[in-house]
Amino acid sequence: MRGPNPVPMLKQLQMGLRAFLVLASKIWTFICFVFRKNTRAVIQHQTVRRKILVLDLDETLIHSHHDGVVRQTVKPGTPPDFVLKVTIDRHPVRFFVHKRPHVDFFLDVVSQWYTLVIFTASMEIYGAAVADKLDNQRGMLQRRYYRQHCTMDYGSYTKNLEMISMDLSSIFILDNSPSAYRSYPDNAIPIKSWFSDPMDTALLNLLPVLDALRFTQDVRSVLGRNLHSHRLW
């Protein structure tokens, strides 16, 4: 009897080897793709430094009025979120403070993305107390600047960002007053003044922008595109 023909067996072996090589090539291509993707993510994470977000207080994160205010902007009967008792020029003053809607959630989120700095034109005795309440012992708002750190310019207080950081590519301010960032229009995000609207969503609307901005090499490349002339958040 004649033995099995070796030619078909050889062809089957060649086909099997070819299929194995194709499969191995696909697997290797996938491994290389995943490796490159993860490598880019690691490099990006390492090269993009943590930026600084400077936050104003009054009419940006909160609104307040004190005992001596005759005409209040808040609807009568609206309870404050907290009351501050401070002494100014030896006179006790009570401030009734209302938090902008979603401010606690906003601070929780952006504190994971940025180093937060409070910069207010208010007196330190008041501004520090407000910042303490907003921080609520979470350690988010440790760096703070007050009225004595501002510069009087054309009858209004301006804020010197270079006092906080000389690297203007990685610092920007969120403020309702354009005069506050007059010297740094390319390092600012405007926000509409808030007084009492319970349906306000400006802080929530900003989160997608702030999420993306932390990955830019220079914040001015984005904020310098006439953002201040667009609609306010």
Beta strands, then each sheet from edge to edge (+ up, - down):
strand 1: 52-55
strand 2: 62-66
strand 3: 82-88
strand 4: 91-99
strand 5: 115-119
strand 6: 143-145
strand 7: 151-153
strand 8: 156-158
strand 9: 171-175
strand 10: 188-190
sheet 1: 6+ 5+ 1+ 9+ 10+
sheet 2: 2+ 4- 3+
sheet 3: 7+ 8-
end
